[in-house]
Amino acid sequence: MSEPNQIPVSTERRRRQRTRNLALFFVLLAFVVLVYGITITKIKLGYGS
């Protein structure tokens, strides 16, 4: 028999996947913000003119 406090494998897997997805989302969001900031800075400095 299973213990009452034991979390089912599928629930645990979903929780870990959701955590990993959130972490990846924030990493990608930070990258986009960084690229956006660099682009705006270069435009303001007249880069390429």
C-alpha positions as CSV (number, residue, x, y, z in Angstrom):
1,M,0.0,0.0,0.0
2,S,1.1,3.6,-0.4
3,E,1.6,6.0,2.5
4,P,-1.0,8.8,2.9
5,N,1.7,11.5,2.8
6,Q,3.3,10.2,-0.4
7,I,2.8,12.5,-3.4
8,P,1.9,10.7,-6.7
9,V,4.6,10.6,-9.3
10,S,2.6,12.4,-11.9
11,T,1.8,15.3,-9.5
12,E,5.5,15.6,-8.5
13,R,6.6,15.6,-12.2
14,R,4.0,18.3,-13.1
15,R,5.3,20.5,-10.2
16,R,8.9,20.1,-11.3
17,Q,8.0,20.8,-14.9
18,R,6.1,23.9,-14.0
19,T,9.0,25.1,-11.9
20,R,11.4,24.5,-14.7
21,N,9.1,26.3,-17.2
22,L,8.9,29.3,-14.9
23,A,12.7,29.4,-14.5
24,L,13.1,29.3,-18.3
25,F,10.5,32.0,-18.8
26,F,12.3,34.4,-16.4
27,V,15.7,33.6,-18.1
28,L,14.3,34.3,-21.5
29,L,12.5,37.5,-20.3
30,A,15.8,38.8,-18.8
31,F,17.6,38.1,-22.1
32,V,14.9,40.0,-24.0
33,V,15.1,43.0,-21.6
34,L,18.9,43.0,-21.9
35,V,18.9,43.0,-25.7
36,Y,16.2,45.7,-25.7
37,G,18.2,47.8,-23.3
38,I,21.4,47.5,-25.4
39,T,19.5,48.3,-28.6
40,I,17.9,51.4,-27.1
41,T,21.3,52.6,-25.7
42,K,22.9,52.1,-29.1
43,I,20.2,54.0,-30.8
44,K,20.4,56.9,-28.3
45,L,24.2,57.1,-28.9
46,G,23.8,57.2,-32.6
47,Y,25.5,53.9,-33.2
48,G,25.9,53.2,-36.9
49,S,25.4,56.8,-38.1
